């Protein structure tokens, strides 16, 4: 019987959305009347879904960088400067500095479209204000959308706490933010003047701190708008600190005095560039990809400066926030195994690599006082003789799916044009279906999309109504530009309307991160996310697709939204995040988890925290309950590694001693220092719905464990950390190479039920080959 | 440059390359039987031609335009490789040369599906790819392949049906 039904090509046309509206309605009516037809449609859909994913994974090749460059260059020959239309809406004064830079260069054509210069700015903890201090000289290509995409996610100047406000409560935006809203092209003249004033101050400012200063002195130091230098709409301002923005030779050549350049990075980019012609194929050196990435990859990563060794005598306390994100690992995997090239160094966040794995840490007992177990041990540091390696391990209490509180989930799906690549939206749908399979009849799901306009595609619906949900999913199509601002408001509204007391109330943002925040501006977005998190609606971010990924903003808002941030690059990863670890992804068991370690100077002379660069907190923040920090989900494990230099060991890594203070005397050792404790671990956390933190504290003693005697989790974590350091070309990676990582990881694989550790060995092998 | 003098903004070109390079490379690579360098040539050529084209003329149908040009280019390349002209529907689709990234990702299901797809007719494989990888509409596929729209629907449905039957058997 179903055979004859199968004769109807409309089945496939319906699934693929090729029927006209009337035809589709008629077809759905037939489906209702004829269950066999509905069955056939379901079977056919399962085939097309599988095909979609297969083809998505199959389409993983991009043009060689050199070819891509050839296209861009050819294109520029066809579009002379004079041909620029009137649609170029770029805040002109913003561009003055870049224009000046161009004059120095001599020819604007020396810039490739992606060529940009990022200025150096001090790496600041996430919680500090991030000052925008990057400039991008973007030659013949600067048009609205390009800039908008460069700018999206720019405004991180305002701290999450929103402390950059003036008394009237008016939000002071950074130059970057103003530029961004101007890009949105609906500003009136007055706003424009402000934008220009701020921008010009910023442009002429010195270094990283300028924009914020400019913003806070807004009315004090206006620069008349016509005092600006020649207006030439051929460069863009990109104020994102920490863009691993592409650099080009040309952009490097004329360092105008007002810019501070990252010399090392630039030199390396130059050297790589010089080597380029010899190896036109896939082996692209890491900074090549960020420096001159002509394959269209505009992923943006925050610039991380590695933690250095600290003298215990100068800085006895080390404070940071936990981080259970794993996005960096999937990104690195995508680079190594799919694109076959080394990731840009700033894509590598070592703590996220280490925390990707499931270690056999024992969870707390059911009746334990705290929702997680903490443990620390000190072993030999394998890559530096004489050094020690401290491993701090937290394990959140586990939760059986049946014990999981009811969930009220609102998916906020990005259906903008950039999501149309087959490796994005279909994977989003597949991932959602996986998560839905984990939910029960009392869990609720809603879907909000945002693109040109935001809309509620599916109002809150019991999770078991799979057909209704699937229907909504299948009507999704990518198109239009992103207006995430409205979308996220609608998503929060929907979550609030269906709030479940004591349940999991969460907005799950699925995006490639090309998040045009529209009228809201990133600053207010961050504040909205923060406010909603305070109201018990948390935000998680699932990143999809490569090439347009605003990594640093997604990491930031998921952190503030008390959620986690995962990057879904394949069905397998979707399975891990949304099925295997669904409880951890959904249920937060402790929030604002901070660690503070006090080192005993009698035992340890210097220490270095490996990774967590953008999670460092000021020591005062530890006891400040207003200070946001990372969350731990059910079953999540967190690992932090410190490399320690024992007292008495000489090493070049130890920073030189500062002079004794003239007016104060140095710290005296207490009695406790005479014990055998190497360090004391202090930990603060809040219950998910609490506002006051609780303190956990215990000392750690070095039992002289050798690396060989350490358990396989410790050895594996060390291998992953070394892998990350080597990918980051860290000066601290000691005497290990990738082969050593492979050997140790192979040896320390343990049971590896999930195959993730074997996959890590594959990645390290790929990295070894690519590094040769 | 074209007569009218209008050109693509560089951003538009970049966006189009971002959007279509992967499906175009997969499509060309497949038609060329796994010759990935050849596929790179064809796709680069396609985009270079795009730069020379007047945006106003093809903006509304850029996807179909890209795949048509790429397809013609691939067929031309095949012609110069083979001494005799041949019908595009006869283009041999040999195994992909085992690419590094291919050898690493081994999802068994995917491999099985892949094998089943290989057993479909060339036409069916091509329309499937254009639809599900490149995201072209029936109408666009018709423009690229020269089939009628109805025919495209027929081939696609036949492909889905065949796959469903083979999946049910295996």
Interface residues (C-beta under 8 A of the other chain):
Chain A: X6 X8 X9 X10 X11 X12 X13 X16 X18 X43 X44 X46 X47 X48 X50 X51 X52 X53 X54 X55 X56 X57 X58 X59 X60 X61 X62 X63 X64 X67 X68 X70 X71 X72 X74 X75 X76 X78 X79 X83 X113 X114 X140 X141 X143 X145 X146 X282 X295 X296 X337 X338 X339 X340 X417 X420 X421 X422 X423 X547 X548 X570 X571 X572 X762 X766
Chain B: X1 X5 X7 X8 X9 X10 X11 X13 X14 X15 X17 X18 X19 X21 X22 X23 X25 X26 X29 X36 X39 X40 X43 X44 X47 X48 X51 X52 X99 X100 X101 X104 X105 X107 X109 X110 X113 X114 X117 X128 X129 X131 X132 X133 X135 X137 X138 X153 X154 X156 X157 X158 X160 X161 X163 X164 X167
